[in-house]
Amino acid sequence: MSKYNKQIAITVIASSMLLSGCGLFNADQAAKEIDPPQDVTLTDDVEQLNSDGKAENVSDEAAEESVTSQLYLIDKNGFVVPYSMNLPKTKSVAKQALEYLVEGGPISNMLPNGFRAVLPQDTQVLGVDIKDGVAIADFSKEFNEYKKEDEAKILQAITWTLTQFDKVEKVKIWVNGHEQKEMPVNGTPIQDGVSRESGINLDSTDVVDITNTHPLTVYYTAEADGQQYYVPVTKRVNNTETDPIAAAVNELIEGPSPSTGLISGFQNDVELLSAPKYEDGKVTLDFNESIFGSFDEEQKIISSEVLQSLVLTLTEQEGIESVAVTVNGKAELLKENGEKLTEPVTRPAKVNTGSF
């Protein structure tokens, strides 16, 4: 998986751990780093984990007071959703991230409307040990006290929360120091570890022969309190689809299954005019005019929703760091705020922020 958080955002917040409430992942974030907020400093060496799951190589900015972590919570529709939060500075960032997934824990007064934590109340994170790309998350016995229907979501939330860290590729679950080869309530396999390749919010709708397919994760949108947020969904695509970039774009154009309640900003007649071009971590996509959606073609505006869905989706793929968009071979596009889209867009440091 692409490690989009090799740079971790560190921000000084003197009076509150809450995000600034400036809304969600929006058009104003879209530029080279999707115009990172001015109070965020991106550094190369802040977020590195050693084999004990503790931070090392921390730069001189260590005096700053908080670190941004991406937590995976459950929304009102039952989807596992990333939510970026500013957490107190600590050396054990992986362990801390899991502690903020516990119901009734420190996240309780910080949850956005309609969202809930994923780990059972009173669960203690006994430790997170990271070695050779595998994170072993050890929980107290209270971890076993979850509902059967939440099992897959819990495993996905733990896996995707821990794999945001650069040195973590797979996750194993232990309870009171004992390895779990499967989840304790409903028997979901863990074996030698779970990775992002196992997927999130799995959707196999209309798949007849799952053995002839492979997983592909794309980002659709959901709405709450009049605002949009982004939801990763792992779909199954036919093995005849040999270009994962084109396949991902086509899934975005096709849109989510109607039963999910998710939405897509892509018009049905959007098309790629040529095969995606990949070079040195950058993907260039050339669309027809339908990519402008409801905007006037003369204005050449690409919506924030379309742009961000593309960026989030494609940067999940290994080796992809940025996305450039052209229309009929020309790069004269504008963002919704009227700024020129002059450079490839990279994944933002924060995904889904604020109250919604």
URMOTA-V515816 format. One record per residue. PHI is phi in whole degrees, -180 to 180 (* if undefined). PSI is psi in whole degrees, -180 to 180 (999 if undefined). D_CENTER is the distance of its C-alpha to the mean C-alpha in Angstrom with 2 decimals. Layout:
# URMOTA-V515816
phi={PHI & PHI}
psi={PSI & PSI}
d_center={D_CENTER & D_CENTER}
This chain:
# URMOTA-V515816
phi={* & -68 & -95 & -80 & -113 & -60 & -109 & -104 & -80 & -116 & -138 & -89 & -132 & -80 & -114 & -156 & -89 & -70 & -68 & -69 & 75 & -79 & 106 & -96 & -66 & -129 & -64 & -67 & -86 & -91 & -158 & -60 & -109 & 52 & 43 & -57 & -54 & -65 & -92 & -110 & -111 & -98 & -127 & -84 & -119 & -74 & -103 & -124 & -106 & -92 & -68 & -92 & 77 & -110 & -73 & -139 & 56 & -72 & -78 & -65 & -75 & -60 & -73 & -68 & -102 & -152 & -131 & -89 & -121 & -103 & -103 & -108 & -115 & -107 & -88 & -65 & -96 & 88 & -86 & -87 & -130 & -72 & -143 & -85 & -135 & -87 & -113 & -58 & -61 & -154 & -83 & -100 & -69 & -68 & -62 & -62 & -58 & -68 & -62 & -84 & -98 & -87 & -61 & 80 & -88 & -64 & -81 & -51 & -90 & -118 & -69 & -69 & -57 & 84 & -104 & -140 & -72 & -105 & -92 & -59 & -56 & 74 & -63 & -108 & -89 & -76 & 168 & -132 & -109 & -118 & -152 & 53 & 83 & -112 & -101 & -100 & -99 & -106 & -116 & -75 & -62 & -64 & -56 & -74 & -97 & -110 & -76 & -56 & -71 & -94 & -59 & -62 & -66 & -64 & -64 & -65 & -64 & -63 & -62 & -75 & -67 & -76 & -77 & -69 & -83 & -59 & -93 & -108 & -110 & -133 & -131 & -115 & -113 & -119 & -128 & 52 & 83 & -113 & -66 & -109 & -80 & -147 & -66 & -73 & -98 & -118 & 77 & -60 & -63 & -119 & 50 & -89 & 124 & -113 & -121 & -65 & -64 & -73 & 95 & -153 & 49 & -63 & -131 & -112 & -56 & 69 & -87 & -89 & -120 & -68 & -70 & -101 & -131 & -139 & -78 & -149 & -99 & -128 & -114 & -105 & -122 & -129 & -126 & -153 & 52 & 78 & -120 & -101 & -141 & -104 & -124 & -77 & -133 & -96 & -106 & -109 & -116 & -63 & -65 & -72 & -80 & -95 & -104 & -65 & -70 & -62 & -63 & -65 & -62 & -65 & -67 & -65 & -66 & -64 & 89 & -75 & -63 & -55 & -69 & -78 & 79 & -82 & -132 & -133 & -86 & -88 & -73 & -65 & -95 & -68 & -139 & -82 & -84 & -154 & -65 & -57 & -108 & -121 & -157 & 51 & 85 & -108 & -108 & -112 & -117 & -111 & -108 & -82 & -65 & -65 & -63 & -74 & 62 & -79 & -78 & -62 & -59 & -67 & -77 & 59 & -100 & -104 & -70 & -60 & -60 & -66 & -62 & -69 & -62 & -62 & -65 & -62 & -65 & -75 & -76 & -72 & -84 & -60 & 91 & -94 & -111 & -152 & -131 & -114 & -122 & -126 & -128 & 53 & 82 & -111 & -106 & -87 & -111 & -123 & -82 & -61 & -83 & 92 & -76 & -73 & -92 & -95 & -129 & -57 & -101 & -101 & -65 & -77 & -68 & -124 & -122 & 61 & -126 & 82 & -102 & -156}
psi={147 & 134 & 90 & -7 & 33 & -24 & 124 & 135 & 127 & 131 & 143 & 123 & 108 & -32 & -14 & 149 & -9 & 148 & 164 & -9 & 19 & 9 & -160 & -168 & 108 & -177 & -31 & -14 & -6 & 102 & -148 & -45 & 31 & 48 & 72 & 142 & 147 & -20 & 12 & 131 & 125 & 127 & 157 & -22 & 7 & -49 & 81 & 134 & 136 & -175 & -13 & 4 & 19 & 155 & 145 & 172 & 36 & 132 & -177 & -14 & 9 & -18 & -13 & 162 & -11 & 163 & 143 & 124 & 151 & 115 & 148 & 116 & 174 & 126 & -180 & -19 & 2 & 9 & 146 & 121 & 136 & 142 & 118 & 129 & 147 & 118 & 157 & 145 & 135 & 159 & -26 & 71 & -35 & -45 & -42 & -42 & -42 & -36 & -29 & 4 & 0 & 129 & 133 & 2 & -158 & -16 & -11 & -45 & 9 & -2 & 136 & 159 & 133 & -3 & 154 & 156 & 163 & -24 & 145 & 148 & 144 & 1 & 133 & 137 & 106 & -22 & 160 & 113 & 127 & 123 & 132 & 40 & -1 & 128 & 124 & 113 & 117 & 123 & 160 & 171 & -21 & -19 & -31 & -5 & 47 & 164 & 146 & -39 & -12 & -4 & -51 & -38 & -40 & -45 & -41 & -43 & -44 & -46 & -48 & -29 & -44 & -33 & 1 & -23 & 141 & -34 & 5 & 120 & -34 & 161 & 134 & 152 & 129 & 152 & 120 & 42 & 4 & 128 & 140 & 116 & -15 & 160 & 145 & -21 & -49 & 4 & 21 & 127 & 141 & -44 & -119 & 12 & 151 & 137 & 179 & -21 & -20 & -17 & 177 & 140 & 59 & 134 & 107 & 26 & 134 & 9 & 120 & -47 & 95 & -23 & -18 & 22 & 169 & 156 & 149 & 125 & 129 & 163 & 119 & -176 & 154 & 168 & 143 & 133 & 37 & 5 & 156 & 149 & 165 & 135 & 120 & 137 & 129 & 116 & 169 & 124 & 149 & 144 & -13 & -15 & 101 & -14 & 103 & -27 & -51 & -39 & -41 & -44 & -42 & -35 & -37 & -41 & -42 & -34 & 170 & 163 & 136 & -31 & -16 & -25 & 2 & 165 & 163 & 143 & 2 & 135 & 152 & -25 & 12 & 136 & 147 & 127 & -16 & 168 & 143 & 144 & 130 & 131 & 123 & 46 & -5 & 134 & 132 & 127 & 128 & 115 & 166 & 178 & -17 & -15 & -21 & -14 & -127 & -8 & 151 & 132 & -31 & -27 & -25 & 42 & 131 & 132 & 153 & -42 & -44 & -47 & -46 & -37 & -41 & -48 & -48 & -42 & -51 & -32 & -5 & -22 & 141 & 132 & -12 & 121 & -25 & 161 & 130 & 142 & 132 & 161 & 122 & 38 & -1 & 146 & 22 & 71 & 159 & 149 & 171 & -29 & 6 & -8 & 149 & 139 & 84 & -20 & 157 & 149 & 128 & 166 & 140 & 157 & -27 & 131 & 125 & 93 & 167 & -166 & 134 & 999}
d_center={11.46 & 10.96 & 10.72 & 9.22 & 10.18 & 13.76 & 14.67 & 13.90 & 14.87 & 18.02 & 19.69 & 23.04 & 23.33 & 26.87 & 27.16 & 23.93 & 20.56 & 19.32 & 17.26 & 19.58 & 19.09 & 18.96 & 16.77 & 13.35 & 11.58 & 14.90 & 17.38 & 18.78 & 15.72 & 16.37 & 18.53 & 18.29 & 15.57 & 15.32 & 18.15 & 16.70 & 18.50 & 21.86 & 21.50 & 18.72 & 19.99 & 18.02 & 19.81 & 19.89 & 21.21 & 19.85 & 17.11 & 18.85 & 19.40 & 22.77 & 23.87 & 24.32 & 20.71 & 21.99 & 21.26 & 23.76 & 24.82 & 24.00 & 25.38 & 28.00 & 25.47 & 25.49 & 27.63 & 24.80 & 23.90 & 20.17 & 16.87 & 13.41 & 11.06 & 7.68 & 8.98 & 8.26 & 11.20 & 13.21 & 14.15 & 17.72 & 17.27 & 16.04 & 12.45 & 9.86 & 7.48 & 5.25 & 8.21 & 9.33 & 12.88 & 15.81 & 17.40 & 20.88 & 21.48 & 22.01 & 22.63 & 20.86 & 17.28 & 15.89 & 18.57 & 18.02 & 14.35 & 15.69 & 18.61 & 16.56 & 15.46 & 19.19 & 20.88 & 23.59 & 22.30 & 21.55 & 18.66 & 21.20 & 22.30 & 18.95 & 17.20 & 16.64 & 19.06 & 18.56 & 15.90 & 16.98 & 16.35 & 16.14 & 18.78 & 22.48 & 24.49 & 26.37 & 24.18 & 24.57 & 22.36 & 25.24 & 23.44 & 20.72 & 22.45 & 20.77 & 22.94 & 22.75 & 18.99 & 19.20 & 18.27 & 20.78 & 19.86 & 23.21 & 23.64 & 26.85 & 28.57 & 27.15 & 23.90 & 25.92 & 26.62 & 23.85 & 24.47 & 24.47 & 22.29 & 19.45 & 19.57 & 16.98 & 14.46 & 15.42 & 15.10 & 11.62 & 10.56 & 12.58 & 11.45 & 7.69 & 8.78 & 11.42 & 10.08 & 8.21 & 11.94 & 13.83 & 16.50 & 14.78 & 14.62 & 15.85 & 16.40 & 19.76 & 20.93 & 24.28 & 26.28 & 29.08 & 29.15 & 29.35 & 26.97 & 25.66 & 25.75 & 24.48 & 23.03 & 26.06 & 26.33 & 25.66 & 25.67 & 22.26 & 22.72 & 21.23 & 23.99 & 23.14 & 19.50 & 16.28 & 13.54 & 10.40 & 13.22 & 14.29 & 11.58 & 10.02 & 11.93 & 14.56 & 16.76 & 20.00 & 21.99 & 25.02 & 24.55 & 28.09 & 27.93 & 24.66 & 26.30 & 26.48 & 22.76 & 19.63 & 15.96 & 13.66 & 10.10 & 9.97 & 8.54 & 11.38 & 12.31 & 14.07 & 16.64 & 17.92 & 20.82 & 21.07 & 17.66 & 14.68 & 11.03 & 8.25 & 7.89 & 6.72 & 10.23 & 11.94 & 15.34 & 18.46 & 20.13 & 23.68 & 24.55 & 26.66 & 23.59 & 23.83 & 21.75 & 18.02 & 17.33 & 19.94 & 18.91 & 15.35 & 17.04 & 19.61 & 17.28 & 15.87 & 19.55 & 20.64 & 18.22 & 17.10 & 19.80 & 21.98 & 21.92 & 18.26 & 19.02 & 15.99 & 16.98 & 16.68 & 18.19 & 19.82 & 23.57 & 24.98 & 27.17 & 24.57 & 25.34 & 24.63 & 28.04 & 27.62 & 25.55 & 22.48 & 23.61 & 21.85 & 23.26 & 22.27 & 18.50 & 18.95 & 18.82 & 21.32 & 21.38 & 24.67 & 24.82 & 27.77 & 28.46 & 26.74 & 23.40 & 24.84 & 24.77 & 26.86 & 27.57 & 30.95 & 30.92 & 33.26 & 30.75 & 28.19 & 25.24 & 21.78 & 19.80 & 16.74 & 15.03 & 16.00 & 15.15 & 11.60 & 10.93 & 12.60 & 10.87 & 7.20 & 8.89 & 11.29 & 9.65 & 8.03 & 11.80 & 13.88 & 15.92 & 14.42 & 14.01 & 15.10 & 16.21 & 19.68 & 21.09 & 24.81 & 27.00 & 30.16 & 29.75 & 29.72 & 27.12 & 28.68 & 25.81 & 25.09 & 22.14 & 22.75 & 24.15 & 26.71 & 25.56 & 25.91 & 22.95 & 24.66 & 22.11 & 19.15 & 15.81 & 13.25 & 9.61 & 9.97 & 10.21 & 9.09 & 6.71 & 8.85 & 11.91 & 15.48 & 17.28 & 16.86}
